């Protein structure tokens, strides 16, 4: 369960019985709010004794001295003021939340000497608080002694001269936090709880935000000819679903933009069975669909001025007696035939039909798909960046820029005719796997055959959607990667 923060913004606040959080930039005199909470000037001596120089995300924690209203004073270092980014303010918020400890009341002083703090800055800091507060312990019946002592609700007042502007900016920040948290929850949920039907119900819950949602079942998908997606699902007793989410926040004349997510709720590998060690992590093989669902929540909640389509293909890949076999040939919705070489290369089959359906029905300005698609991308990039494959340089540049802003970073990978030839099949139009060499690239080349001339990007998030490094704003196995990245893309380039 995430800690609940009641966040407000004000021009001033009482620190009585509170933990005071002060921010300080290196090389600047004093911290925000220092004169108010430290009238005796104890902090300067404490900083000198401890060697605290306000380096980025360093912490100075002291009991409040006599004469101070506060119980504790925590100073968070920001590093050099000239190098601060919006993401650093998120990190500062996360660092602050990590130091709340048992406090039930917290006052944060944001107006750092030497900095012009805006309302957006305060909202970014608050977003960092919310993201750091998240934890997933729904199924734990026993809590540690430290967890039991922490309050379930914390009253947080952020003091800044930009408090009115901050209140307005915080609405959008709250929408982003809710979208990321939804994506994290979906990835973290156990596979016996979250099947294709249950995931589709999560998508349907977005109707309360004004999102139009359609759910296609097996019958509808058979009628559409989605043999690639249905082939993956045929080994599971849990029926597949295709969820279509529409947010119409732009003008009617605007082309929609589309996001498509791989939603394999559990991936055993099918007949090409995965090794048992670590297979439990395959509950996260729907990280792409989780990100798309979280993104649609965010865009609707903040009333984004854009027309956006979200499509997620939801299946379970199991080794049943009715499961797809290596050597099978399936016909995709596009009419192209696919030889199944490896049933563990299943995500691209789901996306093939989802991409074609989206492109054919909605004629979007561009399509971006997200998928925990290949282990090969983690060999190339580890879990620090996601792989970007794109047929359009402008779209690729926008995505890379958005990734730098949010620090959900992308590294562009190659596409080309020589790689495309590798997936040609002797018996069908293509094969779904070409082996280990260039595995992430050939997977992308496979997807490219289902997008036509539409600008398209494929984000291989296998290393970043789950089990990525813990940070100031994420302490969860499921990271929610992609929600902030794509919200920034829409915000920066595609809103009226």
C-alpha positions in Angstrom: 0.0 0.0 0.0 1.3 3.4 -0.9 1.5 6.1 1.8 -1.2 8.7 1.4 0.0 12.3 1.1 -2.4 15.2 1.5 -0.5 17.8 -0.4 -1.3 21.5 -0.3 0.6 24.7 -1.3 0.7 27.8 0.7 2.6 31.1 1.1 3.5 30.2 4.8 2.8 27.4 7.3 3.3 26.6 10.9 6.1 24.0 11.7 4.7 23.1 15.1 5.0 19.3 15.7 6.2 18.9 12.1 9.3 17.7 10.1 10.6 20.7 8.2 12.2 19.9 4.8 14.6 22.5 3.5 16.2 22.6 0.1 19.6 24.0 -0.6 21.7 24.5 -3.7 25.5 24.0 -3.5 27.4 27.2 -3.5 24.4 29.3 -2.3 24.1 30.8 1.2 21.5 29.1 3.3 18.5 26.9 2.6 14.9 27.7 1.9 13.0 28.5 5.1 16.2 28.3 7.2 15.7 31.5 9.1 12.2 30.4 10.0 12.9 27.0 11.4 16.5 27.5 12.6 16.6 30.9 14.4 19.8 29.8 16.4 21.7 29.0 13.2 22.5 25.4 14.2 22.3 24.1 10.6 25.4 25.8 9.4 27.5 24.2 12.2 25.8 20.8 11.6 26.7 21.1 7.8 30.3 22.0 8.6 30.7 19.1 11.1 29.1 16.5 8.8 30.7 17.8 5.6 27.3 18.5 4.0 27.9 20.6 0.9 24.4 20.3 -0.7 25.5 17.9 -3.4 22.7 16.6 -5.5 20.3 14.5 -3.3 22.6 14.5 -0.3 20.8 14.8 3.1 21.4 16.6 6.3 19.1 15.3 9.1 19.0 17.0 12.6 16.8 17.2 15.6 15.3 20.7 15.6 17.2 23.0 18.0 15.7 24.8 21.0 13.6 27.7 19.8 12.5 26.0 16.6 8.8 25.1 16.1 9.8 22.0 14.2 10.5 18.5 15.6 13.1 17.6 12.9 14.9 19.5 10.2 16.0 17.7 7.0 18.0 19.6 4.3 18.0 18.1 0.8 20.9 19.1 -1.4 20.1 20.1 -5.0 23.6 20.4 -6.4 24.5 23.4 -8.6 21.6 25.7 -9.3 22.7 26.2 -12.9 22.5 22.5 -13.7 19.0 21.8 -12.2 16.5 20.2 -14.5 12.8 19.4 -14.1 13.7 15.8 -13.4 16.0 16.9 -10.6 13.0 18.5 -8.8 11.2 15.1 -9.1 14.2 13.4 -7.6 14.3 16.0 -4.8 10.6 15.2 -4.0 11.5 11.5 -3.9 14.4 12.1 -1.6 12.2 14.2 0.7 9.6 11.5 0.8 12.2 8.9 1.7 13.1 11.1 4.8 9.6 11.6 6.2 10.1 8.5 8.4 7.3 8.6 11.1 6.2 12.2 10.6 2.5 12.8 10.3 3.0 16.5 9.4 5.6 17.8 7.0 6.3 21.4 5.8 8.5 21.8 2.8 10.2 25.1 2.0 10.8 25.3 -1.7 12.0 28.8 -2.5 15.7 28.1 -2.6 18.0 31.1 -2.4 19.5 31.8 -5.8 16.6 30.1 -7.7 13.4 31.4 -9.3 11.0 28.7 -8.3 7.9 28.5 -10.5 4.5 26.7 -10.0 5.6 23.9 -12.4 8.7 23.4 -10.2 6.6 22.9 -7.1 4.3 20.5 -9.0 7.3 18.5 -10.2 8.5 18.3 -6.6 5.1 17.1 -5.5 5.0 14.5 -8.3 8.3 13.1 -7.0 6.7 12.8 -3.5 3.8 10.8 -4.9 5.9 8.5 -7.1 8.3 7.7 -4.2 5.4 7.0 -1.9 4.2 4.0 -4.0 4.7 0.5 -2.8 2.9 -2.7 -3.7 2.2 -4.8 -0.6 -1.4 -5.8 -1.2 -0.8 -9.4 -0.6 1.4 -9.1 2.5 -0.5 -10.1 5.6 2.3 -9.2 8.0 4.1 -5.8 8.0 7.6 -5.1 9.4 7.8 -3.1 12.6 9.1 -0.1 10.7 6.2 -0.2 8.3 3.6 -0.5 11.1 5.0 2.6 12.8 4.8 4.8 9.7 1.6 6.8 9.5 -0.9 5.9 6.7 -1.6 9.5 6.0 0.9 12.4 6.0 -0.2 16.1 5.8 2.3 17.8 3.5 2.4 21.6 3.0 4.7 23.0 0.3 5.6 26.6 1.1 6.4 28.8 -2.0 5.6 32.2 -3.3 4.3 30.5 -6.4 1.6 28.6 -4.4 -1.4 29.7 -6.5 0.4 28.7 -9.8 1.5 25.5 -8.1 -2.1 24.5 -7.3 -3.0 24.7 -10.9 0.0 22.8 -12.1 -0.5 20.1 -9.5 -3.7 18.9 -11.2 -1.6 17.7 -14.2 1.1 16.3 -11.9 -1.5 14.3 -10.0 -2.8 12.9 -13.3 0.7 11.8 -14.3 1.2 10.1 -10.9 -2.1 8.3 -11.1 -1.2 7.0 -14.6 2.2 5.8 -13.5 0.8 4.1 -10.4 -1.9 2.4 -12.5 0.8 1.0 -14.8 2.9 -0.1 -11.8 -0.1 -1.9 -10.2 -0.9 -3.7 -13.4 2.7 -5.0 -13.8 3.0 -5.9 -10.1 -0.3 -7.8 -9.9 0.0 -11.7 -9.8 -1.0 -13.5 -13.0 -3.7 -15.5 -11.3 -5.4 -12.2 -10.5 -4.8 -10.3 -13.7 -5.8 -12.3 -16.8 -6.9 -10.9 -20.2 -10.5 -10.5 -19.1 -9.5 -8.8 -15.8 -7.1 -6.5 -17.6 -9.8 -5.5 -20.1 -12.0 -4.6 -17.1 -9.2 -2.3 -15.9 -9.3 -0.6 -19.3 -13.1 -0.3 -19.1 -12.7 1.6 -15.8 -11.3 4.5 -17.7 -14.8 5.3 -18.9 -15.3 7.3 -15.7 -12.7 9.7 -17.0 -14.4 10.2 -20.3 -12.5 7.6 -22.3 -14.5 5.6 -24.9 -13.7 1.9 -24.5 -14.5 -1.1 -26.6 -13.6 -4.7 -25.8 -13.3 -7.2 -28.6 -13.6 -10.9 -27.7 -12.5 -14.1 -29.5 -15.5 -14.1 -31.7 -15.0 -10.6 -33.0 -11.3 -11.1 -33.5 -11.9 -14.3 -35.5 -14.3 -12.3 -37.7 -11.6 -9.7 -38.3 -9.1 -12.5 -39.2 -6.6 -11.9 -36.3 -5.0 -15.3 -36.7 -1.6 -14.1 -35.3 -3.0 -12.9 -32.0 -5.4 -15.7 -31.6 -2.7 -18.3 -32.3 -0.9 -17.1 -29.2 -4.0 -17.4 -27.1 -5.2 -20.8 -28.2 -3.2 -22.7 -25.5 -4.8 -20.9 -22.6 -8.2 -21.5 -21.0 -8.3 -17.8 -20.4 -9.9 -16.1 -23.5 -8.1 -13.2 -25.3 -9.3 -9.6 -25.4 -8.5 -6.6 -27.5 -9.2 -3.3 -25.7 -9.6 -0.1 -27.7 -9.5 3.2 -25.7 -10.3 6.6 -27.3 -9.7 10.0 -25.8 -11.1 12.8 -27.9 -9.6 15.9 -26.4 -8.6 17.6 -29.7 -10.6 19.2 -32.5 -12.6 16.9 -34.7 -10.4 17.7 -37.7 -7.2 16.5 -36.0 -5.8 13.1 -36.9 -5.6 10.8 -33.9 -2.3 9.6 -32.5 -2.1 6.0 -31.5 -0.3 3.9 -28.8 -0.4 0.1 -28.9 0.7 -2.2 -26.1 1.7 -5.8 -25.8 -0.4 -7.4 -23.1 0.8 -11.0 -22.5 -0.4 -11.4 -19.0 1.8 -14.4 -18.5 4.3 -15.9 -20.8 5.5 -19.5 -20.3 7.0 -19.5 -23.8 4.3 -21.9 -24.9 5.5 -25.2 -26.4 8.9 -23.5 -26.7 8.9 -23.5 -22.9 11.1 -21.0 -21.0 13.5 -22.2 -18.4 11.8 -22.4 -15.0 14.3 -20.1 -13.2 12.9 -16.6 -13.2 9.7 -17.5 -15.0 7.7 -15.8 -12.3 8.8 -12.5 -13.8 6.8 -13.2 -16.9 3.8 -11.8 -15.1 5.3 -8.5 -16.3 5.2 -9.4 -19.9 2.2 -7.0 -20.3 4.3 -4.0 -19.4 3.6 -2.4 -22.7 -0.1 -2.7 -22.3 0.2 -1.4 -18.7 2.0 1.7 -20.0 -0.6 2.4 -22.6 -3.4 2.0 -20.1 -1.6 4.3 -17.6 -1.0 6.8 -20.4 -4.6 6.9 -21.4 -5.6 7.5 -17.8 -3.1 10.4 -17.5 -4.2 12.1 -20.7 -7.9 11.8 -19.9 -7.4 12.9 -16.2 -5.5 16.0 -17.2 -7.9 16.7 -20.2 -5.2 16.6 -22.8 -6.1 18.6 -25.9 -5.4 15.7 -28.3 -7.2 12.9 -30.0 -5.5 9.7 -28.8 -6.1 6.0 -29.4 -4.8 3.3 -27.1 -5.0 -0.4 -28.2 -3.9 -3.3 -26.1 -3.7 -7.0 -27.1 -4.4 -9.2 -24.1 -3.5 -12.9 -24.2 -1.9 -15.6 -22.1 0.8 -17.9 -23.6 0.5 -21.4 -22.2 1.7 -24.9 -23.3 -1.7 -26.6 -23.4 -2.5 -29.6 -25.7 -4.2 -27.1 -28.0 -1.3 -24.7 -28.0 0.4 -23.3 -31.1 3.3 -25.5 -32.3 6.6 -24.6 -33.9 6.0 -25.2 -37.6 2.5 -23.9 -37.6 1.5 -21.2 -40.2 -1.0 -18.6 -39.2 -2.6 -15.9 -41.2 -2.6 -12.4 -39.7 -5.3 -9.8 -40.1 -3.2 -8.2 -42.8 -3.4 -11.4 -44.9 0.3 -12.0 -44.5 1.2 -15.5 -43.4 3.6 -16.3 -40.6 5.6 -19.4 -39.9 5.9 -20.1 -36.2 9.5 -21.0 -35.5 9.4 -20.3 -31.8 6.2 -20.0 -29.7 8.2 -17.8 -27.3 8.4 -15.1 -29.9 4.7 -14.4 -29.3 4.5 -10.7 -28.5 5.2 -9.7 -32.0 2.3 -11.9 -33.2 -0.1 -10.0 -30.8 1.3 -6.7 -31.9 1.1 -7.6 -35.6 -2.7 -7.8 -35.6 -3.1 -4.9 -33.1 -0.9 -2.6 -35.2 -2.7 -3.5 -38.4 -6.2 -3.1 -36.8 -5.2 0.3 -35.4 -3.8 1.6 -38.7 -6.6 0.2 -40.8 -9.4 1.5 -38.6 -8.2 4.8 -37.3 -5.7 6.1 -39.9 -3.5 7.7 -37.2 -0.9 10.4 -37.6 1.6 8.0 -36.2 1.7 4.8 -34.2 3.9 3.9 -31.2 4.0 0.5 -29.8 5.5 -0.5 -26.4 6.4 -4.1 -25.6 8.6 -6.2 -23.3 9.6 -7.8 -26.6 13.1 -9.3 -26.4 15.7 -10.4 -24.0 18.2 -9.3 -26.7 17.5 -5.6 -26.0 18.7 -6.1 -22.4 21.9 -7.6 -23.7 22.4 -4.5 -25.8 21.3 -1.8 -23.4 20.9 -3.4 -20.0 18.0 -2.0 -18.0 19.0 1.7 -18.2 17.5 2.6 -21.5 14.8 1.2 -23.8 15.4 0.4 -27.4 13.9 2.7 -30.0 13.2 1.5 -33.6 11.5 4.0 -35.9 10.8 4.6 -39.5 10.5 8.3 -39.2 13.4 10.6 -38.1 11.2 13.4 -36.8 9.2 11.1 -34.6 12.4 9.4 -33.4 13.9 12.8 -32.5 10.8 13.8 -30.5 10.8 10.6 -28.6 14.5 10.8 -27.7 14.0 14.4 -26.5 11.0 13.4 -24.4 13.1 10.6 -22.9 15.8 13.1 -22.0 13.3 15.4 -20.3 11.7 12.6 -18.2 14.8 10.5 -17.9 12.9 7.5 -19.3 15.7 7.3 -21.9 15.7 5.7 -25.3 18.5 4.5 -27.6 17.8 4.4 -31.3 18.6 1.0 -32.9 18.9 0.1 -36.6 16.4 -1.0 -39.2 17.2 -2.1 -42.7 16.6 -4.3 -45.7 19.4 -6.7 -44.8 17.9 -7.3 -41.4 14.4 -7.7 -43.0 15.6 -10.5 -45.3 16.6 -12.6 -42.2 12.9 -13.1 -41.3 11.9 -14.4 -44.8 10.4 -17.9 -44.5 10.7 -20.9 -46.9 7.0 -21.7 -46.3 5.2 -18.5 -45.5 5.6 -14.7 -46.0 7.8 -14.5 -42.9 8.9 -16.3 -39.8 8.3 -15.1 -36.3 11.9 -15.7 -35.1 15.3 -15.6 -36.7 17.4 -16.8 -33.8 19.7 -15.1 -31.3 21.7 -12.8 -33.6 20.2 -9.3 -33.8 17.1 -10.6 -32.0 15.7 -7.2 -31.1 16.3 -5.8 -34.6 14.6 -8.7 -36.4 11.7 -8.5 -34.0 11.3 -4.8 -34.9 11.6 -5.7 -38.6 8.8 -8.2 -38.2 6.6 -5.4 -36.7 7.5 -3.0 -39.4 5.7 -5.3 -42.0 2.4 -4.4 -40.3 2.5 -0.6 -40.3 2.6 0.3 -44.0 3.8 3.9 -44.6 2.4 5.3 -41.4 5.1 6.9 -39.2 5.8 4.3 -36.5 8.0 3.7 -33.5 8.6 0.5 -31.5 9.8 0.8 -28.0 11.4 -2.4 -26.6 11.0 -1.9 -22.9 12.0 -5.4 -21.7 14.7 -4.0 -19.5 12.9 -1.0 -18.2 9.3 -2.0 -17.4 10.2 -4.3 -14.6 13.2 -4.9 -12.4 14.9 -1.7 -13.4 17.3 0.1 -11.0 15.6 1.7 -8.0 15.7 5.5 -8.0 14.6 8.4 -5.9 11.1 8.2 -7.6 10.7 4.5 -8.0 11.2 1.8 -5.4 8.9 -0.7 -7.2 9.6 -3.8 -9.3 7.1 -2.6 -11.8 8.3 0.8 -12.8 5.5 2.3 -14.9 8.1 3.1 -17.6 6.6 4.9 -20.6 3.8 6.8 -19.1 5.8 10.0 -18.3 7.8 9.6 -21.5 4.7 9.5 -23.8 2.8 12.1 -21.8 5.7 14.5 -22.3 5.7 13.6 -26.1 2.0 14.5 -26.4 2.4 17.6 -24.2 5.4 19.0 -26.1 4.3 18.2 -29.7 0.7 17.1 -30.2 -1.7 19.2 -28.1 -3.8 22.0 -29.7 
